[in-house]
Amino acid sequence: MIARYNRLSFVYGVPGIALQIVGYFMAGLGQGASASLGIFFMVLGIVALMIGLAYYAKARGQSWTWCAAGLLSILGLLLLLLLQDKSESTHAGGEGHEQT
């Protein structure tokens, strides 16, 4: 796994999930401008999560287009977790190689 891309996947993915949660509650509990802001936060969260998932796919040596699997909810996330690691760093002892 390429460590740099893996870190970037967390930098975008975790805030993306948080924005979706905050936006969901704002849209559900608010009215008018608050509800609109909640929807905006949800969309922004989806975009950030998709960027994070694209970086995760790249960390595993796969195409960034695998991020679309995240749209399948938990099944898509499981699919991403099960992707074969084709990154060169895993096999050649490069950037993502960790020694124990």
C-alpha positions as CSV (number, residue, x, y, z in Angstrom):
1,M,0.0,0.0,0.0
2,I,1.3,3.5,-0.8
3,A,1.4,5.3,2.5
4,R,1.1,8.8,1.1
5,Y,-2.2,8.1,-0.7
6,N,-3.5,6.1,2.3
7,R,-2.9,9.2,4.6
8,L,-4.7,11.4,2.0
9,S,-7.6,9.0,2.0
10,F,-8.1,9.7,5.7
11,V,-7.6,13.4,5.3
12,Y,-10.5,13.6,2.9
13,G,-12.6,10.6,3.9
14,V,-13.1,11.2,7.6
15,P,-14.2,14.8,7.3
16,G,-16.4,13.8,4.4
17,I,-18.3,11.4,6.6
18,A,-18.5,14.0,9.4
19,L,-19.9,16.6,7.0
20,Q,-22.5,14.1,5.9
21,I,-23.6,13.4,9.4
22,V,-23.8,17.1,10.4
23,G,-25.6,17.9,7.2
24,Y,-28.1,15.2,7.7
25,F,-29.1,16.5,11.1
26,M,-29.1,20.1,10.0
27,A,-31.4,19.2,7.1
28,G,-33.7,17.1,9.2
29,L,-34.0,19.4,12.2
30,G,-33.8,22.8,10.5
31,Q,-36.1,24.8,8.3
32,G,-35.4,27.3,5.5
33,A,-31.8,28.4,5.4
34,S,-30.6,25.9,8.0
35,A,-32.0,23.0,6.0
36,S,-30.5,24.3,2.8
37,L,-27.1,24.6,4.5
38,G,-27.5,21.0,5.8
39,I,-28.1,19.8,2.2
40,F,-25.0,21.7,1.1
41,F,-22.9,20.1,3.9
42,M,-24.2,16.6,2.8
43,V,-23.2,17.2,-0.8
44,L,-19.8,18.6,0.3
45,G,-19.3,15.5,2.5
46,I,-20.1,13.2,-0.4
47,V,-17.6,14.9,-2.6
48,A,-14.9,14.8,0.1
49,L,-15.6,11.1,0.8
50,M,-15.4,10.3,-2.9
51,I,-12.0,12.0,-3.1
52,G,-10.9,10.0,0.0
53,L,-12.0,6.8,-1.6
54,A,-10.2,7.6,-4.8
55,Y,-7.0,8.1,-2.9
56,Y,-7.6,4.8,-1.1
57,A,-8.0,3.0,-4.4
58,K,-4.7,4.7,-5.6
59,A,-3.0,3.6,-2.4
60,R,-3.8,0.0,-3.3
61,G,-2.5,0.5,-6.8
62,Q,-6.0,0.5,-8.4
63,S,-7.7,3.0,-10.6
64,W,-9.2,6.1,-8.9
65,T,-12.5,5.2,-10.6
66,W,-13.1,2.6,-7.9
67,C,-14.2,5.5,-5.7
68,A,-17.6,5.1,-7.4
69,A,-18.1,1.9,-5.4
70,G,-18.6,4.2,-2.3
71,L,-21.9,5.2,-3.8
72,L,-23.1,1.6,-3.0
73,S,-23.1,2.4,0.7
74,I,-21.6,-0.2,3.0
75,L,-21.3,-2.8,0.3
76,G,-19.2,-0.5,-1.8
77,L,-17.0,0.3,1.1
78,L,-16.5,-3.5,1.8
79,L,-15.7,-3.9,-1.9
80,L,-13.0,-1.3,-1.7
81,L,-11.5,-2.9,1.4
82,L,-11.3,-6.2,-0.4
83,L,-9.5,-4.8,-3.5
84,Q,-6.3,-6.5,-4.3
85,D,-3.2,-4.5,-3.3
86,K,-1.4,-4.0,-6.6
87,S,0.9,-1.2,-5.4
88,E,4.6,-1.6,-6.2
89,S,5.6,-0.4,-2.8
90,T,4.1,-3.6,-1.2
91,H,6.2,-5.8,-3.4
92,A,9.3,-3.7,-3.8
93,G,9.7,-2.4,-0.3
94,G,9.1,1.2,-1.4
95,E,7.3,4.1,0.3
96,G,4.5,2.1,1.8
97,H,6.6,-0.7,3.2
98,E,6.5,-0.9,7.0
99,Q,9.0,-3.0,8.9
100,T,7.9,-4.8,12.1
